[in-house]
Amino acid sequence: MDERLKRESMKLKFDELKKIYGDNVYKDEILSKYSWFNLGGPSEIFFRPNSVAQLSSFLREVKKINKKITILGAGSNTLIRDSGVNGVTIKLGSKFSFLNLINDDTIHAGAATLDKNISNFARDNSLSNFEFLSCIPGSLGGGIVMNSGCYKNEISKILVSVEVIDSNGKIFEIEKNKINFFYRGCDLPDNLIILSAKLKGFKLDKSKIENKQNEFINKKKDSQPSQIKTCGSTFKNTKNFKAWELIKKSNCDKMFVGEAKISPKHCNFFVNEGNAKASEIEQLINKTKEKVFEKTGINLELEIKIIGER
Ligand SMILES: Cc1cc2nc3c(=O)[nH]c(=O)nc-3n(C[C@H](O)[C@H](O)[C@H](O)COP(=O)(O)OP(=O)(O)OC[C@H]3O[C@@H](n4cnc5c(N)ncnc54)[C@H](O)[C@@H]3O)c2cc1C
């Protein structure tokens, strides 16, 4: 199909979705504000559902027009390319951010709920196990997909089950033991959107929980930069080495490309100093990977996700 026909057919498809979903669907939404790097081009179609029923209906419509779907959480682990994202980008709206105590030790939380809010809700209900979430800046959905964690904790250890929706709009629950979790990932299929999850803790004195939260937050403040445009650790640690050790050993820690830099406080944190392009962050990532491989023979694996068109 030539470019003009493609554009016209795309416009028709968008107009159909706009008629049904009104203000919840946008065209060419600039994604930079949805990523912690503050980078990224437009999304061909951007959708913020305000209910599960609306999301389910939307997924069925999208299936008819055969568009690729990308899910964004809080964008604290995602570099979005400058050319933007083709197809449909879905970001769960505020109705997907909720917290309920369903019995003495179990919380039911919406996938868009921020980790920090889960941690504070658990503390307010005298539930321990959630303290580490106070220093991870993402949402619950992203945390489960990434199996996020710190200081020997990770989300899979407190997870009971997840509620998901598939590309046909069908909703079901998956028990934790049906999912294979590993360091910074899990095998949940890409076509599933997490809607909510149940998480389990244990009863503990509120003040003890608060102390633990503060201990983690202070540890992070001492070792990692804050108030910068970053997505945290860029590469995964290897079995035997921390990624930052390999980066330092390979003399990459002072490298930069334009305004894409490496944090002097933690050299696995890559930073948009203000006016970097996503392509510059990606070039810096690739240069670092190459140099570390040349120097150590180790192939660093990305922890952050890179999405969008090249
Ligand atoms: C300063 C800083 C410190 C950090 N420290 C840590 C740390 O200590 N430990 C750690 O593990 N991480 C850390 N991170 C990385 C990041 O916060 C985590 O990976 C976080 O869990 C990502 O959540 P998110 O909602 O931002 O996900 P996003 O970046 O939006 O998405 C990550 C992945 O999850 C998928 N996803 C998101 N929501 C859903 C959903 N509802 N359904 C299906 N898929 C979904 C996306 O498609 C993508 O593949 C840090 C990041 C920053 C910026």
The ligand as a Gaussian input file, in Angstrom:
#p B3LYP/6-31G(d) Opt

LIG

0 1
 C       15.362000       5.822000      40.164000
 C       14.949000       4.417000      39.821000
 C       15.236000       3.389000      40.722000
 C       14.855000       2.074000      40.431000
 N       15.140000       1.089000      41.334000
 C       14.748000      -0.177000      41.072000
 C       15.005000      -1.231000      42.012000
 O       15.545000      -1.026000      43.080000
 N       14.628000      -2.472000      41.683000
 C       13.998000      -2.758000      40.512000
 O       13.668000      -3.918000      40.274000
 N       13.752000      -1.788000      39.608000
 C       14.098000      -0.510000      39.861000
 N       13.834000       0.470000      38.942000
 C       13.209000       0.119000      37.648000
 C       11.674000       0.241000      37.628000
 O       11.195000       1.144000      38.603000
 C       10.996000      -1.115000      37.846000
 O       11.363000      -2.027000      36.844000
 C        9.467000      -0.967000      37.875000
 O        8.871000      -2.100000      38.466000
 C        8.877000      -0.747000      36.482000
 O        7.498000      -0.451000      36.639000
 P        6.760000       0.545000      35.625000
 O        5.332000       0.545000      35.985000
 O        7.448000       1.843000      35.593000
 O        6.984000      -0.257000      34.285000
 P        7.208000       0.274000      32.794000
 O        8.577000       0.812000      32.648000
 O        6.104000       1.168000      32.387000
 O        7.076000      -1.114000      32.006000
 C        7.989000      -2.165000      32.252000
 C        7.459000      -3.426000      31.563000
 O        6.251000      -3.841000      32.179000
 C        5.188000      -3.944000      31.210000
 N        3.959000      -3.543000      31.914000
 C        3.739000      -2.440000      32.667000
 N        2.490000      -2.452000      33.173000
 C        1.892000      -3.585000      32.685000
 C        0.597000      -4.168000      32.831000
 N       -0.371000      -3.602000      33.565000
 N        0.344000      -5.338000      32.206000
 C        1.291000      -5.931000      31.438000
 N        2.522000      -5.427000      31.260000
 C        2.829000      -4.265000      31.877000
 C        5.588000      -3.004000      30.101000
 O        4.971000      -3.390000      28.888000
 C        7.105000      -3.201000      30.081000
 O        7.425000      -4.393000      29.390000
 C       14.198000       1.786000      39.204000
 C       13.909000       2.832000      38.317000
 C       14.263000       4.130000      38.620000
 C       13.902000       5.240000      37.683000

